[in-house]
Amino acid sequence: MLINNIKLPITPRVFLVATILMLWNSCTDQGNPVMESTPEILLSTDTLSFGAVQISDSRLRTFEIINTGNAELTGEMSLDESGTPFTLQHTLGYTVTAGDTLSVSVLYQPGAMHSDTAVVVISSNAVNDPVMSILLVGSGSPLPVPAYDVSTQSVDFGTVVAGEMSIRTLVIRSVGTADLRIDSLEFTDSSVQLSGTTLPVIIAPNDSLVLTLSYSPDVAGTLSATLTIFVDVLGEEQISVSLIGEAQQATSFANDLQPIFNAKCVGCHGGSGGLILTTGNAYGNLVNVTSQGYAPTPRVTPDDLTNSVLYGKITNSGTYGGLMPQGGPALTTAQINSIQQWILQGAVNN
């Protein structure tokens, strides 16, 4: 085009007209242009993570479809494949009015211990992104199971005087991922009992239970029994613990030891030398009384053979001088055993 002999390009004018036609598609009665109504879509996330979920359990997550346009948004949503552990908790078709938001929930129910993925495909009439997607990720974790550990497989009550009691403890630890239930227990010997615990008992993971066991024999003899503990562990429902011990008849100072002193000792210790072992005097001169020649060691220390001068003398240990009775003969093995048992039984005045 020539104006006043100057050539002007016409391209900008055409571009301007084209631009106006793109933005406005109608006019009002007064000739003013009207903006076209269009839906536009925005998703709250592109990935929905469910984390680790226990098998047979489930977890719900939610995403949002946002209509940022000025017209109604319509469309459909679906999973990219069937048979996945993910389920859309919404009808496949959807409608979102202009400026509104739609919340969509997805349920995850893993069936095995591995990672799972799926894709939600969202199609719509949006002018900006007619097809969008959200990645679903999760993993199945194992079911919690109980398990146990026992402090020992054998409980030794040691040597016990018949009519008295020996106490031991047994510790059961819960080392699984679920609560451990102790249902009941059984003893094959009635002289052993459970003290202070009422069953059943629930032990939380990483906690423990201390069982107090008491052995109360009525007569002398050997204990060889079994404790069976019943628990709720599949395939390992019983815990077996062996119980051992030895029950001795109580050694009587008056009936077992005094006759030995009368026959073997009172000839030298009847009324002189500071140690009188006659009837009625012997006990008071022996138990927890410091030996004159080996102070501060007592003549008899209850439950302690090493620190009992009397026992060292009759066994000729060499720690406390020569053998007694002085000049012999030595006490018999049975007599020495009686004195030994009496000391180990507490050196009681019985």
Residue, then its C-alpha position, 0 to 999 in steps of 0.5 A: m500500500l502506498i500513502n504519500n509515496i511511502k510503501l507500508p506493509i500490511t502484515p501487522r494489520v492482518f495479525l491484529v485482526a487474527t488476534i482479535l478473532m481468537l480472543w472474542n467470538s461474539c459481540t453484545d447488542q452494543g457491539n462490544p466483544v464477549m469472552e469465550s467460556t472455557p473449562e480448564i483443569l488443574l490436579s492437586t498432585d501428579t503422584l499419590s503415595f500410600g507408603a508401606v501398608q500391612i497385607s490385608d490392611s488398607r489405606l485411603r488417599t485423596f487427590e483433587i480435580i480443580n476447575t480453574g476455567n469459567a465453564e463446566l468441566t466434564g470428563e472420565m477417570s479410570l485406572d490404566e490396568s485392571g487387577t491392581p490393589f488400587t480402587l477408585q472410590h468415585t464414579l468414572g464420570y465426573t462434573v466440576t462447575a467453574g471455579d469448583t473442586l472435586s475430591v477423589s479418593v483411592l483405596y490401596q489394599p496390598g495382597a503381597m509383600h512387594s511394590d505396587t504401581a498404577v496410573v489414574v488416567i483423567s480425561s476431560n473437555a478442558v482446553n489446556d490439558p484434556v488428558m492428565s494422569i496421576l501415578l499411584v505407588g505403594s508397597g505391601s508389608p508383612l503382617p505382625v506376628p508374635a515371637y518369643d525368647v526364653s532366658t534359659q531352657s533349664v532351671d536349677f533350684g539347687t539343694v533344698v532342705a525338705g520343708e523349705m523353699s527355693i525360688r528361681t526366675l524365668v524371663i520370657r521376652s516378646v521379640g516379634t512384631a505383635d503382642l505375645r499372649i501367655d495362655s497357661l502353663e503346666f508343671t509335671d511335679s506339684s512341688v514346683q509352682l508359679s508365684g505372683t503371676t496370673l495368666p493369661v498375660i499379654i506381652a507387648p513387642n520388646d517387653s518381657l515377663v518375669l516368671t517366679l518359680s518356687y520349689s517346695p519339696d516335702v521329702a528328700g529326693t531328686l527333682s527332674a520335671t518339666l515346665t510347659i508354657f502355652v503361647d499363641v505363636l503359630g507352629e511354636e505353641q509350647i515352650s518346654v523348660s526342664l526343672i532340676g533340683e535336690a531335696q535333702q532331709a533337714t540335718s538336726f543339730a540335736n539329733d545328728l550333730q550333738p551325738i558326734f560331739n559327745a562321742k568324738c569331741v567332749g573328751c577335749h572340749g567338755g569344760s576347758g579350753g574355751l570351747i565347750l561342746t557338751t549338750g546345751n552348750a555346743y551350739g552357742n559356742l560354735v555359730n557366729v562365734t569368732s575362733q580364738g586361734y583364727a580370728p576373725t573367722p567364726r567357728v561356724t558361718p551359716d551357709d559358708l564352709t570355707n569360712s567355718v573353722l570347724y569344717g576346716k578342722i574336721t576335713n584337715s583342709g590345712t587352712y586352720g591347723g591340724l586335723m580334729p579330733q586331735g590325735g584321731p581317728a578322723l570323723t567318718t565320711a557320714q559324720i563329715n557329711s552331716i556337719q557339712q549339710w547342717i552348715l549349708q542348711g543354715a546352721v540352724n539350732n534344731 
